Amino acid sequence: MTKISGLLISFSFAILVIGCGGGGSSTPPPPTPTPTPQLTVTPGSATVAIGGSKAFSVLNTTAPITWTVSGPGSISSTGVYLAPSTFPSPNTATITATSGSQTGAAAVSVVFPNDNAGNQAIPIKLGTSGGNIFDNSTDGKSCCIGTLGSLWSQGGTQFILSNNHVLARSDQAKTGEGIDQPGEVGCPPGSQGTPVATLSQAVVLKPTAGSDPGDCAGVKTPLCGFAQHNVDAAFAKVTAGTVDSSGDILDLGPAGSTSIAAAPPLSTLPAPGVFPSPGQGVAKSGRTTGLTCSTVLASRTNFRVDYESSCGGPTAFTAVYQNQVVISGGNFSAGGDSGSLVVTSDTAQPVALLFAGDTASTIANPIQDVVTQLTNANGAPAIVGTPTPHSISCAPTTQSQSLPVAAQSIPVAANQLKLAQSVREKVAAGLMRSEPSIQSIGAGGSADSPEDGALIIKLTKVPQTRIPPVIEGVRTRAVFPEGTISSVLSRQEFDRAYAVKEARVHDYMGQSWVRGIGVGRSDDNPEEGAVVIFILRGAPHPAIPATIDGVRTKIIEGERFRAFGWNSQLEPKVGACSRAQTTKK
């Protein structure tokens, strides 16, 4: 409401009082009703597997509670929710607690069980838990497990692909060490899992002393430098008869009524030098978070990744990677998903090897770089899969706790909003005359840099001319009608942003407050590429320009990337391989 309209309403109200009462009424206004206190239901939200149950309760009350559910499933008189035995549509329900005039509610999502973390029968399918049998903590009470990601063939022999830090203990393992498939009870002090392979080849991971590339500013680990071969990858030779020879990966097939089928990935890889574009839909099936789907946030990205010295040990070194893939979303992966194969969600084509992350995103090696580094005298490895493309169901699977996709919710600073409003008053009329596709211009927050203000330009169609990324020092944010622009960034825009990123990469990677820099898609104008700058949360830094060499900048704030224990909220809290004891690769 504007100040003018507010004044008019106040003025009208004053006239009404004078006209009816000849100068006012002696009748006192009615008392404001006291709001009814609401009940607090805990947990406020939950995911429950098909046929599973979840207990709800109400905080700070001993009064009798009546429980009801709206949506699939049932709830007992004591607040225990029971999910249906088959997957429902829709798969969400609302739990309501009532006591007299008080109510409270919680949200439930019914999901498929996570079948990635448990023990499997021989021959196992991939996308499952596994790792080096010697990757144990120094006290012998816990172990570190990642994901046995996918099946490959080389020289007539089949191999499991995962990370060096999963199969080869971050360069510490010897060829021939055992690789097993343990479920939740497969770690010390219990028995080991099922032996399925032996370590055969690991791409050297750790930086060499003195290799600091100038991209290690502010890093305090004992060693920092370029990862020697720019990938975190290893092969384990399959023990005959222990692994499904078709290359099936758990949950990569169609969703049924009670489970998601396993299926092989596409056997065709991207052409060398082709990177997934920002906006491309991707999926993975991994040990901790099961089947998850998201989109590529950035490609051709440089960043630093921390590694442990041993299972559960201190950070030992930091590796600098170049031209990697970043996937959006805090719920795409967690510790334990390392080694998962990342595929396109529409065709199941392999595009990357997952190896690290933070609470907002996941990072992965481009698959062709992995193939190059694992090529040896027996030739280049080939993935075991199907020649027929197929889509991924992206049906929800159990996670220990659901995290939101990495939305940036930082409120726009008051002075920035005031500046955007001021610029809007000056330029709105002229902009709308010059570009007929502009429906309206407002002031709000930038999606590329949440603390900054922006001119919100609502469009009726794709404009004839490019919307300027900055007008009088204020970012612009273009809002397109649904369905008018592609879901994937164009190659022309990608290349334009990549050229700028490459020209400026060392200027930014040399700053202690920068975690990484890559090429993505602008959220302020999805038709345009952006230089994506990953900054360290809470670290002081100078103002980041809205554009670099004419290309928009996109700011992602977060913690350091690491190859262990990221998104620990999503890791299981019970069992011999729990986060409390150590499972995080």
N, C-alpha and C positions, 0 to 999 in steps of 0.2 A: 504494500500500500504506500502511495506517495504521501509526502507531507501535506500537499494541497488537499487531497481527498480526505485525509484524516481531519484536517481543520474544518472542511465542509461538514463532515459528519458531526463533529463536536458542536459546530454552530447550529446545525439543524436540531440537535438534541436540546440545546439551550432554549431555542424558540419554542419547542414543544413543551418544555416545563413551564415557561412563563405563560403561554397561551392557555394551558389547562389549569393552572393554579393561581393565576393572578399574582405571580411573584414567588411561587414555590409552594410545596405541599408539606404539611406537618406530619404526614404519615411516614414512619420510618421504613427504609427499604427492608425487604425480607432477608433473613439471615442466610449467609452462604452455607449450603449444606456441607457437612463434613464428609470428605471422600471416604468410601469404604476401603479399608486396607486390603491389599492383595496378598495372596499366598505366594511364597517362593518355592517353586518346585526344583528339586535337584536330582539328576543333572538337568540343565536347561535344554540340552539337546543331546541326542545319542544316535549312533548307528547300531542296528541290531541285525545279525545274520538271519537268513531264512530259518525258521524253526527255533530260533534262539529266544532268549528272554533278557529282560533288563529291569532291575528294581528301581523305582522312583520313590522319593520321599518328600515331605514338606518340612522346611526349616522352621525352627522356633515356634512350634505349636504342639500341644498335646490334645487338641480338639479332634473329634472324629472327622475323618476325611472320606468323602465319596469320590471314587475314581471313575472316569469315563474316557473313552477313546473315540475320536472321529477319524475314520480312515481304516486301512487294513490292520488286522490283528485284534487282540483282545487284552483286557487288563483285569487283574484280580482285585478283590476288595482290599488287599493290602498294598496295592500299587505295583505289582509285578506285571510288566507288559510281556506278552507272548506274540512273537511275529508269526505270520502265516507260514505254512510249510512249502509254499511255492511262491515264486517272485510275483508280487502284485503290481498292478498299474492303475493309478499312480502308486509309487512306492513310499509315500510320506504319510504320516499320521500325526494328529495332535492329541496329546495327553492332557486332560483337565482334572485338576483337583478342586473339590468344592467343600466348603465348610460354612454352613449358614449362607450369609450373603457374600462371603469371601470366595474368590477363585484364583487359581494360578494355572499356568500351562507350560508344557514342554513339547519340543518337536522331536519326532522320531523318523529316521530314514531306514527302510528295510533294504538290506544289501545281500549280495551273494557272499558265501563264506570265502575267506582267504585260504586257498589251497596251496599257496606257494611255500609256506613256512614249515609245513609238517613233513613227517617221514613219508617217503614214497616207496612203492613196491618196484622191484626191478622188472623191466627196464624203465628207468625214470624218464620223465619228461623235463624239459628245461624251463628256465624262468623260475627255478626253485632254489632253496637255500643250499649253500655248500661253501667249501673253502679248503685251505691247507690244514692237514691234521696236526701240524705243529704250531699253528697260529694261536697259541694259548698265552694267557697272562703269566707273568713271572711267578705268581703264587700257585699256579696250576689249578685254580678254582673256576676259571671261566675261559671262554674262547671267543674269537672274532669270526663272524660268518658274513659272507656276501651272497651274491647270486651267481649260479651257474647259468649263464645267459643264453647261449645259442650253440648250435652244432655246425661244424665246418669240416670240409674235406681237403686234404692236401697230400698228394703223392699216394693216393689210394688208402689213406688212413684217416679216421675221423678224430676230431679234437673238439673239446669244449672251449669256447671263448669266454673269458672274463677279464678282470683287471689284474695287473701285476700285484697290486696291493691286496688282492683277494687270494690269488693262487700262489703267488711267489713271495708273500710277506715283505713287500716293498724292497725287492732286490736281495733279501737275505736267504731265500730258499735255494736248494740245490736241485738240479734236474733229477727226476725220479721220485721226489717226495710225493706222498699220497694225497689225493683229493677225495673228500668224502661228501656225502649228502646227508647231513644231520637235520633232524627236526628239532623241536623245542627241547627235547631231552637228550640231544646228541653231543653236548659239550661236557668237558670235565666238570665235576668228578664222576659223572655218569659215563656210559659207554660212548664210543665214537659212533658216527653215522655209518652209512653203507659206503664202502670203497667203490668209486666209480671211474677213477682216472688217476694218472700220474703226471706231474708237472713235466712238460717237454720243452717249452720255449717261453722265455719272458723278455719283453723289450725293456732294456735298462731304463730305469726310472729316475734315480736320484741325480741331481745336478752334480757336476764335478767341482771340486774346490777351485775358487778363483774364477768361476764362470759367471759371476754377477753381471748381468747385462745392462745394469743401470735401471732396471725395472723393479728393483727390490727396495725402493725408498721406504724407510720406516719399518721394514721387516726385521724382527728381533730373533728369529729362529737361528740355530747354530749355522745353518747353511741355506743359501738362497741363490737360485740361478735358473737357467732354462732347463726344463725337463729334457734329457739328452736326445730323445727322439720324438718329442712332442705328442706322445700317446702314453696311456697307462693301460697296457694290454699284455695278456699272456695266454698261452695254449696249454691245455692238459690233454694228454693222449687217453682216449676212451678205453677202459678195460672191456674186453669183448663181452657183449651181452648185457651190459649194465645200463646203457642209455638207449632210448628209443631212436632207432636209426633213421626215422623219417624226418627228424628235426623238429618234431612237435614242441611247441612252447605253451605252457599252461595259459588258459584264458584268452588265447589269441583267436579263437574261433567264435561261432555264433553262441548267443546266450539262449539257454533253454529255460525250463520252468524251475529247475532246482540247481543248476550249475551252468558254468560257461565252458564250452568245449575247448580242448587244446587244438592247435593247428600250427602248421609250419609257416614261417615267413615267406615272402616272395623270394625266389632264387636269383632275381636280377638286381644288381646293385646300381646306384647312380653312376654316371660317367665320371671318370677322374676329374677333379677340379670343380665339380658341381656340388654346391652346398645347399642345404635346405633353406628356403626363403623364410623370412619373418612372416608369421601368420599361418604357416603350414601346420596342419593338424598332425600330431604325433601321439604315439602310445607306447607303453612299455609294460611288461609283466615281470615283477620283481619280488624278492623274498619278503620284504617288509610290508609294502603298501599294495601288493597284488597288481591287478590291472588298473592303470590310470591313464587318462588322456588329457592332453593340453595342446598348446600351440608353441611354435618356435618364437621366442622373444627376441633373440639376437643371433647373428651368425658372424663368422670371421672375427671372433672375439678373443682378445688377449686378457689374461688374468693370472692371479697368483693363487696357488692351492697349498694348504698346509697338510703335512703327513705326520703320522705317529712314528715313534722309534720302534715300538713293539705293541702288541695287543694291549690296549689300555694304558700305554706308556705316554710320556710327554711328547709334545710336538718336536720332531727331530729336524725337519727340513721343509723348505717352501720351494715348490717348483713353479716356474713361469711357463705358461702355455700360450701358444699363438693360434689364431684362426680356428677357435673352437665353437661349438654350438651351445646356446643357452636356451633352456626351456622354461616357460613361464609357469608359475603356480606353486604355492607353498605346500600343496597336497599331492604333487606329482611324484615325489620320491622322499626317501629318508635313509638314514644309515641302515645298511643291510641290503639296499637295492643296487649297490655298486656291482657292475658286471652285466646289468640288464641290457638287452638289445633294444634300441629305440627304433621304431618303425613308423612309417606314415600311417595315419589312421584310416585313410581311404583305400589304400592298396596293399598294406603290410610290407612295403619295401623297406629294407634295412637302411638307416641313414646315419646312425651314431651308436657309440658305446658309452653308456652312462658310467661316470666315475666319481662325481663329487657334487656338492651343492651347498646351499644355505637355507634359511627359513623361508625364502621367497622364490627361489629358482633352483634349477638343476643344470649341471654342465656335463657335456659329453664330447668325446672325440669323434670327428667325422669318420665314417666307416671306411672310406677309401684310404685315409691315412693309416688306419689300423691294418688294412690289408697290405699296404706297402711295407710296413715295418715287420710284418710276420712272414713276408715272402722270403723263401730260402732256396737252397739247391733243389728242393722238390717242387719249386714253382710257387705261384700265387695261390693262397687258399681260396676255396669257393664255399659259399654258404650252402648248407643243406636245406632245401626248401621246396616250394612249389612254383611251377612256371605260371600259375594262374593267379592274378591279383585278387585279393579279397579284402573287404572292409573289416575293421575291428569293431566289436559291439559297443565298447566303452561303457558297458554296464557297471554299476558301482559294486565294489568289493569291500570287504571288511578292512577297516583300519583301526588302530588303537584309539585314535582320536582324530576327528576331522578338522583340518585347518582350512581357512579361506584361501582362495586363489590370491596371488600376490597383488592385491589392489593397494594403491598408495592413498592412504586416507588422511594425510597431513592437511590440516585446515589452511586455507590461503591466509597469508598475513594480512592484517587489517589495512596496513599502508599500501600493500600491493593491490588490494581490492579497490581502495580509494583511487589509486592511480589509474587502474583500468576503467573505472567509472568516469573519471575526468577525460581520458582520451576518447572514450566512447562518445561523450557529448560533443567533442570537437570533430570527429571524423565520420560518424555514422551516416549522416545524410549524404555526404559526398561518396562514400563507398557504395551505398545502395543505388545511387544514380549511375555509377560507373560499371556496376556488375548486376545485371538483371536477375541472376540466380539467387541473390541474397534476399532472404525473406525477412530477417530481423537481425539486429546486433545488440547483444547484451554484455554484461560484465560478470565475470566469475573467476574460477580457478583454472589453471593450466592442468592438463592431464599428463603432460610430459615433465613438468616440474611443479609438483603439487603446492609448494609454498608460494609460488608466483601467481599473480593475477593474469587474466587473459581476456581478450575480446572474444565473446562467444558469437560466432557467425553462423547462423542457421541458414542452410541452403535448400533450395527446391530441386536442384539438380547439380551435376558436376559443372563447376564454373568454366567459362570460356578462357579465363586467364588464371594463373596461379595466385592463390591467396597469399599475400606477403606474410612470411613467418613472424615478423615483428613490425609493429606500427608505433612509431614514437616511443620506442623503448618497452612496449608491452607485447607479450606473446599473443598470437592469434590461435583460436581453436575452432576449426571448421566442423560443423555438424551436418552430415549428409543424410538424405532420406535412406531408409533401409533398402538394401538391395541394389544401390546405384554404383557401388565400388566393389572391386575384387577383394576376396578374403585374404589374398596373398600379395605381398609387395611386388611390384613389377621389377623385372631385371634391370631396366634402365635406372630406376630410382635406387635400387640396391647398389649398383655400380657407382652411382654419383656419391652416395654416402660412404661407400667403401674407399673411394679415392681420398676423401677428406680424412677418414679414420687413419688410413695408412700414413698420410702426411703428418698427422699430429699424434700418433700413438705414443711416441716416446716422450713428448711434452707432458702427457698426462700420466703415463705409467711411472714416470719419475717422481710423482707426487705421493707423499705418504698417505694421503687421504683417499687416493684412488685405488679401488680393488680391481678394476678392469675397464676395458673400453672395446666396444664392438659396433656392429651395424644392425640396426633394427628398423622397426616401423614406427613412425610418429603416432602417438595417440591424439595429438592435437590436430593432425591432418593425416588420416590413414592412407591417403594417396601418396604420401611422401616418405622417403627414407629418413633416418635419423642416426646421428652418432650417439650411441648409448653409453653413458658414463656411469659406472658402478662406483658409488662412493661409500666410505666407511661410516656407519651410523655413529653420530655423536662427535666425529672428528671435525675440528674447525677447518674451514677452507674458504678461499676467496669466492666471490660470486662467479658462477658458471654462466657464460654467455648463452643467450637464447639460440644463437646460431654460431657455427664455426664454418668459415668460408662459404656462407650461404646455405648451409645444411642445418636443419633443426637439431637441437640437442635434447636428449631424453635422459632424465636423472633417475637412477634406481639406488635407493639407500638401503644398506643392510650390513650384515656381519661378514667376517672373513669367510671365503670359500674354504671348505675342507673335505678331505676324502674319508672322513670318519665322523660318526655321531651327529650329523646335521639333522635337523628336524626330529630331535629325540622324543618329542611329544607323540610321534607316530610309531615309535618302537614299542614292542610288547613289554609289559611291565611284570610278567610272570613267566615262570619256566626257567630251566637251567641256563638258557641262553638269553636271559632278559637283559635289558639295558642296565639294570641295577648291578649286574655282574660283568657285562660287557658284550655287546653284539652290535657292531656299528660300521661295517665296511660297505 
